[in-house]
Amino acid sequence: MGLKGGPTQDEVMAVSLAKLGLRPGDRVVDVGCGTGKVAIAASAVAERVYAIDRRPEAIAYARAEAAAAGAENIEFFEGDAVEIIPKIDRIDAAFVGGSRRLPEVLNLLAGKVRGRIVVNAVMVGTLQSAIESMQRLGIFSEAVHLQVSRSAGIAGGVMFKPINPVYIIVGGVGCS
């Protein structure tokens, strides 16, 4: 695949989407969309998904994945989320998979999102930044530490190999 950051693990995506609580008719923004995996999954429920990434190679990859999946309700934006978010008229939920300019992104989302905001972080510094920003904005609900291990063969038996842990930070309207 070759896209830095890689796709969100299925188990992490399942928990993140559950925390977002998407409903039919929702308009969702995916900040730092990367491979497009979360945007495509969200598009199965949401009316519209706005997928944002500053990397042209990520947008190209995500666009191809969305086309292959038949997800026609995703609009792709290449550029800085801080410049793009204000141009989106309605946002019901937001998934943030990238950490670039996170406090600024959360400031913007806190003023626009009608429902939940979910941030995925692999670095402790990003976890701390997300929690502090959401607390300052009065939208912090919870943080979840998710550790997934997958089965793998060993000496004719089965063992579990851990995948790097992910932090899922949840906030939004009515979450304080």
Secondary structure, 3 states (H helix, E strand, C coil): CCCCCCCCCHHHHHHHHHHHCCCCCCEEEEECCCCCHHHHHHHCCCCEEEEEECCHHHHHHHHHHHHHHCCCCEEEEECCHHHHHHHCCCECEEEECCCCCHHHHHHHHHHHECCEEEEEECCHHHHHHHHHHHHHHCCEEEEEEECCEEEEEECCEEEEEECCCEEEEEEECCCC
